[in-house]
Amino acid sequence: MRVHSLAKYLLLVGFITFLVNAFLKTGYFDSKNNDKQTPITADLFKVISPSTYRFILNQPAACEQNPDLVLLVPVAPGDSESRNAVRGTWGKRDVVPNKKIIKLFFIGVLEGEQNDKVNDGLTRENLLHGDIILMDFLDSYHNLTVKTMMMMSWIANYCRSASYVMKIDADIFLNIYYLINFLPFPPKANFITGSVINDGAPRRNAKSKWYLSEEVYPDSTFPPYLSGAGYVFTTDLAAKISLAPSRYVRPIPMEDVYVGLCLKKVGVRPVYGRSMFWLRNLFEVRHLPYDRCAFAKLIIVTDFPPAELLRTWSDFEKEHDAC
Ligand SMILES: *[C@@H]1O[C@H](CO)[C@@H](O)[C@H](O)[C@H]1NC(C)=O
């Protein structure tokens, strides 16, 4: 009798194991993508891992007052002109009454001798403004993916109390007034919006600026991703993007596509940023000449060099309400 019940027991255990396996293999927990869960190599992971890099300047207390919105601005080390334009326009302190908005610049280092001088300048600039995060990765076009992932990790470590995060380039006209009204408070989970690109594909021509070999990126299409000029997301997504996917998503030197790959991995679809009634596109990825009342109905417009941003902002700040 004992042998009999042991056999029954083993049969039951075997059956349950079989069910659990079948359940996992159908990809039930990972229904949004069917690719294999093979972690990337340790060397590749090191490139994208926050533990590889150290802070030279950090702002660990920046989010103490639970900001409604944190603006993260990637900028080149020597580009103090762009930083000052942002500080004087949409990145101003108390730019929207009754909303707590902060901005932080993300910067890497330069190679060689010029670096010490630039870092001294950044330290002085930071003493005045307290808005610089400087990390010791090389600040290059190809390392923008690293910079973006360091932003995600910074939010996850130092700023979970914020409601929203926006990644925005410095040469963008940002209608911060429209944006803050557009965002729902309290925030929902897993929300990310901007200008969604649905039909992206890797360039296989080795001469292209955006060339990707089949070895680095085997798929023939990109998942939906957001134009890197400016996109907004709920704070909870920063940790998900920075932690879970990076062990599985091979780094590619296109930071906006990389974030799209991470979103696919965590099963979150980016939402096209449109106006409520007329479904107008709110994230304009073309340059438009400044027009106060046209800009009052948009969130971003691209390609605003520092001088043009400063020149147009004082008009917009005073008069946008009148449109
Ligand atoms: C990215 O940064 C790392 C760390 O500084 C550096 O070793 C690497 O060469 C950089 N990569 C590129 C493509 O600039």
The ligand as a Gaussian input file, in Angstrom:
#p B3LYP/6-31G(d) Opt

LIG

0 1
 C       31.691000      54.750000     -23.633000
 O       32.228000      55.009000     -22.353000
 C       33.157000      54.050000     -21.881000
 C       33.528000      54.424000     -20.465000
 O       34.106000      55.695000     -20.393000
 C       34.361000      54.027000     -22.812000
 O       35.269000      53.048000     -22.387000
 C       33.901000      53.735000     -24.221000
 O       34.998000      53.840000     -25.119000
 C       32.811000      54.699000     -24.650000
 N       32.288000      54.233000     -25.930000
 C       32.164000      55.022000     -26.980000
 C       31.683000      54.347000     -28.229000
 O       32.381000      56.225000     -26.974000

